[in-house]
Amino acid sequence: MARFLVRRAISIFISLIGATVFIFILTRLGPDPIDLYLGDTQVEVSQEFIDLVRAEFGLDRSLPEQYGIWVWSLLRFDMGQSIGSARPVKDIIRDHITVTLRLAMGAWIFAIVVGLSMGVLSAVKRGKSWDYSARTLALFGQAIPQFWSGVMAILLFAVILGWFPAGTLGKQEGFPLAWTNLRYWILPCIVLGWPASAGIMRLTRSSMLEILDSEYIKLARAKGVGTWTVIWKHGLRNAVIPPLTSALILMADYLNGALVVEIIFSLPGIGQVALQQAVYDNDWPLLAGTVFVFIGIYVSFAFVADILYALIDPRIRYQ
């Protein structure tokens, strides 16, 4: 298992090095960042001032030197300063990642609980009304775009019925799980988690059907093993690897920002920061920092998935 994890760690390290090179090249392909820094000012700016600004942001050095300085700063958890807002990039990401983290955790829990339970139920009740109902919900979940389901959820549950608020975070004070705080997150979490729950349900159902038709499951039933033991211990444990992969990558995707849901529900998450402040304004320090955080989240969850694979499946553990 140690050899397996070391190989995965080396591949992740190589991926991070390649990602830093790719990010650095992309951030240098856009317009001159000095234009963003100066803005629409009508004041005559001397060449000496422009040279000072370039020196401040390290733009007067060669590209290899700029890359080396940037990577060294990343190793010291220094992502530089935003050109547009003149704030440290890590502070901007920290301020907005909390909102995305709450949204991601709520949607992820909803997707896992609903997807796994519906997938197992659909496989066990194959060909019955429960199976058709679960597959219908999964079909609608994967077919309906989030911008439509989000607007319809606001219209129905916030405007017509008035059950949940929308378009605000409310007074986020007191105990985090209190109803006064939790009710602001229910609609966006369900809208974000519904398509993923449909995908996990279909993966779980397919894997469970394959496992339940295997010979060792038939042997366990013939030996008199209880139905619940067969389903949850022998069946789901061997069928969980495909849904596990989807669930971990899904969590990484949510943490990277669910832009559509954040815009519909007016949530100031990391997705809006990356798009509106970094991409639209060509704020390359902020863009590089957010993209690197995104990639770091992805490779971290991929490594966690490798560890869980090894713990669940002994065949992987001893490779």
Secondary structure, DSSP 8 states (H G I E B T S, - for coil): -HHHHHHHHHHHHHHHHHHHHHHHHHHTSSS-HHHHHHTT--S---HHHHHHHHHHTTTTS-HHHHHHHHHHHHHTT---B-TTT-SBHHHHHHHHHHHHHHHHHHHHHHHHHHHHHHHHHHHHTTTSHHHHHHHHHHHHHHHS-HHHHHHHHIIIIIIIS--S--S------S-TTSHHHHHHHHHHHHHHHHHHHHHHHHHHHHHHHHHHTSHHHHHHHHTT--HHHIIIIIIIHHH-HHHHHHHHHHHHHHHT--HHHHHHTT---HHHIIIIIIITTT-HHHHHHHHHHHHHHHHHHHHHHHHHHHHH-HHHHT-
